[in-house]
Amino acid sequence: MSLDLSGLDADRIPRHVGLILDGNGRWANARGLPRTAGHAAGEAALFDTVEGALEIGIEWLSAYTFSTENWSRSEEEVEFLMWFNEDLLTRRRDDLHAQGVRMLFAGDMDDPRIPDRNRKHMAEAAEMTAGNTDLSLVFAFNYGSRREIVEATRSLAARAVAGEMTPDEIDETALAGSLYIPYMPDVDLIIRSSGEHRLSNFLLWQAAYAEFHFPGILWPDFDRQALLDSVLDYQSRDRRFGGAEDQVPD
């Protein structure tokens, strides 16, 4: 199903959209299904949204697929999510590659709890799609923004101790250049499904001036039309980036 883009301002497309994929478990519970069924349904929603992003002309799409806090879930659910992320990569990789999607991964990949096979498939997907330019799709996997900022700070501190830079040279540009994906642009729009209104440790640095949209539906019910509706809402806003209100002349 193609989107009706007639109401879209092509000059005000958000360059980078972040997705907090919330509500898979609640979607499954409401249907008397195991939570894992909600994650499976959420996959279809994610890739319909990816196709919508390609239609709209969004350059970057970041999806929060597994947070550093998700390890506290039941062993059964965590094991399923590890398998599910691996299976998703092997099934979807070729289709994404054919559509010109570059696959990137942000998170603590050195965590020993991540199975080696997951790391292998992520590396293969990133390598295969590295030359694609139609859309950069970031999987935030084992991701926590506070951890990302701490690791970036440690890296800068180590460089200062080694004499590679002075403390005075540590500024916003230096810190941004030490994040998981240093060339990732700031987020313009963050969408969180399910009706919750919080960031949950997602892209805290990159979202400093992001707009937010909360569609109030569970993630498996999200699709490309919901993405378009979010972008249209984004285009209705006046982004000032902390600037003063327009002055009315005397």
N, C-alpha and C positions, 0 to 999 in steps of 0.2 A: 504494500500500500504506500503510494507516494504521498508526500505532504503537500498541502496547499500553502505555498510560500508567498502568496500575493500580498499579505499584510506585513511581510518582513522587511525591515530596513537593512539592505545589504551592506550599508556603510557602518552599521552599529552591531555587528555580530560579535558576541563575546569570544575573545580569542581562546580562553581557557575556561572550561567548565569542570567543576569538581562534583562528584556524585557520592553521597553517603547512602549506601544501599541498605536501608533499614526496613524491617518489617517482615522478613522472610519467615521467621518462626511464628509470628502472630498470624500470618496468612495461612500457614499450615495448621496451626491449632484451631483456627476458626472453621476448618474443614475436616477436623478430626483426623488429620494426617500427622506423621512424624515430622519434626522440625527439618529433617534432611530433605523432605519433599518440597519445603519452601525454598531451600537453596537451589534445588533443581529448577523450580519455576522461575526463580530470580535470574537464572542464566539466560533464559529466553528474553526476559525483559532487558537485560544488559545489552545483548547483541542487537536487539531491535533498536535500542537507544543509540548504539554505535552507528548503525546504518542511518538513523536520523541525523546524527552529528555530521556524517558525510554529506547528506543532502543539504543541510543548513549551511555548511561551510565552516564549522567550528574546527580550529586547528589542533587544539589539545583537549583531551578528555581524561580526567583522572578518576578512577573508581576505587573506593575503599573496600577491598575484598577480604582482608584479614588484618585485624589490629593487634598490637602487642598485648592488649587486654583480653583478646579472644582466647588466649591459652587457658583462662580460668573457666571456660565452659567445660561441659562434661567430656570425658575422655572419648566417648563414642562420637560426639559431634566434632571435636577437634580432628579425630582420625578421619572422619568423613570429609571435612573441609580440606585436609591435606590431599586426600585422594581426589577430591572433586576439582581442586585447582589444577592438579596434574592432568587429570582427564580432560578438563576444559582446554588446556593448552594444546594437547595432542589432537583434539578434535577440531578446534577452531583456528588453529594456527595457519593452515594453508588458505582457508577462506579469507581471513584477515589480510594475509599477504597479497592475495589476488585483488583485494579491494584497495591496496595501497596504504594499508595501516602499518605504522611503525609501533612495535610493542616494546614498552619500557617497564622497568620494575623498580619501585622505590620501597626501601625498608631495610631492616637489619638482616641481611642474608647470611651473616656469620653465626647466627643463632643455632646451636647444635640440635635444637629440637626440630628444625626443618629437615625433613628427609633429603638425602643427597639426590634422589631422583627428581625431586621438585626443583632443586637448584639447577640440575642438568637441563631440564625441559625449559626453564626460564631462560637460561643462557642460550640455548639453541633457538628459541623463538626470537630473542633479541637480536641474535646474529643474523638470522634469516631475513628479518624485516628491517634491518638497520638503514637500508637505502630508501625506504618508502617515505613519501612526503605528503600524502593526502590528509592524514590524521595521525597525531601522536597519541597513542592510547597507553596511559600509565596505570599499571596495576599496583596499588598501594598494598603490599603484602608483607605481613609481619611489620606493619608500619605504625609508628607512634610519633607524632610531631615533636613532643618534648624530647624524646630520645634522639631524633634527628638533629635538633638544635644543640643538645648536649654533645653529641658526637662531632658536630661541626666546630663547636667551641674548643673541644679537646684537640682537634686537628690544628686549629689556629694557635692554641697555646703551645703545642709541640713545635710548631714552626718558629714561634717566637723564642722558645728556649734554645732551639738549634741555631739561632741567629739568622734565620732566613727572612725574618720580618721583625719590625719593632712593634711593641704594644700600640703605639700611636697609629700604626697602619691597619689595625683591626677595626674595620668599620662595617657598615651595612653591606657594602659590595663584597667585602672579603668574606663575611659570614655567608651571604647568599651563595658565593662561589664554592663553599665547602659543604653544601647540602647534598643529599643523595643524588639529585639530578640538577647540577648547578646551572644548566642552561634552560631549565623549566621557567616559563614566564609566570608572573603572578596570576593568581586566580581572579577572574572577573565575576564569576557566578558560581555559587555553591547551591546545589539542590539536595535537600534531605527529604526522603519519603517518610511516610508513616505518621506524620503529625508531630514528631519530636522537634524541638527547637534548640539544638545545641550542636557544637562542632565535634565533640567527642574525640579531641586530640588529633584532628585531621587538618593538615596543611595550615597550622597556626601562623607560621611566618608568611607563607605565600598568600594567605587570605586577608592580609592587613586591611585592604580596601575592597574586599569582595562584596558583591550584593548577594542576598540570600533569598531563596524561594522554597517554600514548604507546601507542596501540593496536597498534603493530607491524605494520600493514598499509600497503601503498602507497596513495597518495592515490586513484587511480582505483577502488580497491576500497572506499573509504569511502562511507557512505551515511547515511540518516537513522537507521537502527537503530544504527549505530556511534556516531552523535552521542548518542542516548539512552543507550547503554551508558556513554559518557563522563560524561554528566550524573549517572547513577546512581552511578558511582564517586565523582564529586565530592561527592555528597550523603552518602557514607559517611564523609567526613572531618570533623574537628573544626577549624574555622578559628579561630585565636587572634589573628591580626594582630600578632604579636610580644608578646602578653600572657603573663603568668606561667602556669605550670601550676596547675590547680585545687588548692587547698590542702585537705588532709585534716584535719579537726578533731581535736584531741587527745582 
